[in-house]
Each structure stands twice: as structure tokens, then as C-alpha cells.
């Protein structure tokens, strides 16, 4: 098995989401193709995203505009979890994702993390931001 990658569907605003995640997360747009630029042009609006891959850190997230799923719902019971190790960057990312969204658990110190919070962004995507607690010198030596 090569791995598992999240694939997130949008209802016609995938391009807006791509641009938002590029700004909010520092994501890199690796690949994007519209329906109009594909052999499947009749399956969606010409400028809608048929497939896109963005890279966030070491993770690829695939995305598209989905006009065909009859029971389309956004978010559901899946969250995208971001692991970080810099508190200031975690605060920045959390604030970016919160812009226009809904904070379900404010970013704060927990017993397992220096900072953890949950937010549903303006596209209805659930995110968990987790910033590891700093390692002690003993933990660093053991790693």
C-alpha cells in the first residue's frame, strides 16, 4: 500500500477553497485541472475543478467540485488533523482557518499538547490543529 490521502469534495467552490488553503496553510498547488480542460467536459461547469492536489507540509490533499453525488454533505464525521511543533505557527494557522468559519474548540493548552483546537472552516471542512508539547532534554536524547 502506498498510503491514504484525503479527498475533499466541494459544491462548485473548489477554486476558492484552493486559494484559501494556499493562504491559510501555506499550501502548494501541485496540480489542478478543470472539467473544461478535460475529456470529461460534459460532466461539470467548464471552470469547475475536476481534480486538484495541494501539498500541506508532507501531506497531499486531493480536492474537486462534485456535482453528481446525490447525498452530498460537507464535513460529516471526518476531520483533517494538522500536526505542528511551533505554537506561534499553530496560532496563525488556527486563526486563518477560523476566518469565516466556526470554532468548535478554541486553541488552548491541553494535557497532551501545547496547543489544540478544532474549527469548521467557511467551506464546512472540520480541522483539528495540534501542536505538540515541547520535548524535555531526556525525551530528545531518547528520540
C-alpha positions, 0 to 999 in steps of 0.5 A: 500500500502506498498510503491514504490521502484525503479527498475533499469534495466541494459544491462548485467552490473548489477554486476558492477553497484552493486559494484559501488553503494556499493562504491559510496553510501555506499550501502548494498547488501541485496540480489542478485541472478543470472539467473544461480542460478535460475529456470529461467536459460534459460532466461539470461547469467548464471552470469547475475543478475536476481534480486538484492536489495541494501539498500541506507540509508532507501531506497531499490533499486531493480536492474537486467540485462534485456535482453528481453525488446525490447525498452530498454533505460537507464535513460529516464525521471526518476531520483533517488533523494538522500536526505542528511543533511551533505554537506561534505557527499553530496560532496563525494557522488556527486563526486563518482557518477560523476566518469565516468559519466556526470554532468548535474548540478554541486553541488552548493548552491541553494535557497532551499538547501545547496547543489544540483546537478544532474549527469548521472552516467557511467551506464546512471542512472540520480541522483539528490543529495540534501542536505538540508539547515541547520535548524535555532534554531526556525525551530528545536524547531518547528520540 
